[in-house]
Amino acid sequence: MIPPAASQPRVRKHLMVAGQTRAPSPTSRSTVAVQRWVVTVLLISVAFHQRGPLSLWMIWGLLPSLVGVYFCFLR
């Protein structure tokens, strides 16, 4: 007679199992957390260096987004 525990295959922890959620890794960050960091850095840089949020650097930062919109939606 085969014991019940031996009849089921062992679950390998490095493989994904259907129906089970993955445990979050300690280094993963959610989008919300990253957005908070970006806004915080922007607010601190504007408040302490007394610069306006709109500057030449902001235009250069928006340029890749505008190029992406052109190639994805307008072309």
Buried (B, 14 or more C-beta within 10 A) or exposed (E): EEEEEEEEEEEEEEEEEEEEEEEEEEEEEEEEEEEEEEEEEEEEEEEEEEEEEEEEEEEEEEEEEEEEEEEEEEE
